[in-house]
Amino acid sequence: MTLRQNQDGAVMLYTVLVIGLAALAFLSALSRTSIGEFYQIQRSIESQQGLAQLMGCEDELLIQLQADPNFSATTIESGTATCDLALSSPQPSTRSANLSLTSNSLTRQIHLDFSVSPVVVTSVSESF
């Protein structure tokens, strides 16, 4: 009686291992990409919310200036947002304002130029 060793199962085992490792590598790359995309989407949502809050502060500033042309403050509150404010008067009839809001480590800033009586916004720009 002779012992015969069958090698047919080894080829199949190696094939399954190679396919399994390739699938594992693919799924790892896919999950890493998905996590990165989720992070980018979350940051984009936070950025848009920050811009909406900053525009609310801009509206509040214009309301305050309409009521009092000599309005001067260092912060503006609008809803749940508190924005930092820097006002300047480059000319007697015009003023400039820099509004900034930091939320969740994101900072959004806008610069406004406007005339005072009546309040007319001449330019608005966002700086990054």
C-alpha positions in Angstrom: 0.0 0.0 0.0 1.4 3.4 -1.0 0.5 6.8 0.4 -0.3 9.3 -2.2 -0.4 13.0 -1.3 -3.0 15.0 -3.3 -1.9 18.5 -4.2 -5.2 19.6 -5.8 -6.5 21.4 -2.7 -3.4 23.6 -2.4 -4.0 25.4 -5.7 -7.5 26.2 -4.7 -6.4 27.4 -1.2 -3.8 29.7 -2.8 -6.5 31.1 -5.2 -8.9 31.8 -2.4 -6.2 33.5 -0.4 -5.2 35.7 -3.2 -8.8 36.7 -4.1 -9.5 37.3 -0.4 -6.5 39.5 0.1 -7.3 41.5 -3.0 -10.9 41.9 -1.8 -9.6 43.0 1.6 -7.3 45.6 0.0 -10.1 46.9 -2.2 -12.6 47.2 0.7 -9.9 49.0 2.9 -9.3 51.6 0.1 -13.1 52.0 -0.4 -13.7 52.6 3.3 -10.9 55.0 3.6 -12.2 57.0 0.6 -15.7 56.9 2.1 -14.5 58.3 5.4 -12.6 61.1 3.6 -15.7 62.0 1.6 -17.9 62.0 4.7 -15.4 64.4 6.4 -15.4 66.7 3.4 -19.2 66.8 3.3 -19.3 67.6 7.0 -16.8 70.4 6.6 -18.8 71.8 3.6 -22.0 71.8 5.6 -20.3 73.6 8.6 -18.9 76.1 6.2 -22.2 76.9 4.6 -23.9 77.2 8.1 -21.1 79.6 9.1 -21.6 81.7 6.0 -25.4 81.9 6.7 -24.7 83.0 10.3 -22.2 85.6 9.1 -24.8 87.0 6.6 -27.2 87.2 9.5 -24.7 89.3 11.4 -24.3 91.5 8.3 -28.1 92.1 8.2 -28.1 92.9 11.9 -25.2 95.4 11.4 -27.1 97.2 8.6 -30.2 97.3 10.8 -28.2 98.9 13.6 -26.6 101.4 11.3 -30.0 102.4 9.8 -31.2 103.1 13.4 -28.0 104.8 14.5 -25.5 106.1 11.9 -22.9 106.5 14.7 -23.2 102.9 15.7 -20.0 101.5 17.0 -19.4 98.0 18.5 -16.9 95.2 18.5 -19.3 92.3 18.3 -22.7 91.7 16.6 -25.2 89.0 17.7 -27.6 87.4 15.3 -29.5 84.4 16.5 -27.0 82.0 18.0 -24.0 83.6 16.2 -21.7 86.2 17.7 -19.6 87.9 15.0 -16.5 90.0 15.5 -16.8 93.5 14.0 -14.3 96.1 13.1 -15.7 99.4 11.8 -13.7 102.2 10.1 -14.5 105.5 8.4 -12.1 106.1 5.5 -14.2 109.1 4.4 -16.8 111.2 6.3 -19.8 109.8 4.4 -18.6 106.2 3.9 -17.7 103.5 6.3 -16.1 100.0 6.1 -16.8 97.0 8.2 -15.0 93.7 8.6 -17.1 90.9 10.0 -15.7 87.5 11.0 -17.1 84.4 12.6 -15.2 81.4 13.8 -17.2 78.2 14.3 -15.8 74.7 14.7 -12.3 75.8 13.7 -13.6 77.4 10.5 -13.3 81.2 10.1 -15.4 83.1 7.6 -14.9 86.8 6.9 -16.6 89.5 4.9 -15.7 93.1 4.1 -18.4 95.7 3.5 -18.2 99.2 2.1 -21.2 101.4 2.5 -22.5 104.9 2.7 -24.0 106.1 6.0 -27.0 108.3 5.4 -28.9 106.5 4.0 -27.3 103.1 4.5 -26.4 101.9 1.0 -24.0 99.0 0.6 -21.5 99.6 -2.2 -19.5 96.4 -2.0 -19.4 93.1 -0.2 -16.5 90.7 -0.5 -15.5 87.5 1.3 -12.0 86.9 2.3 -10.5 83.5 3.2 
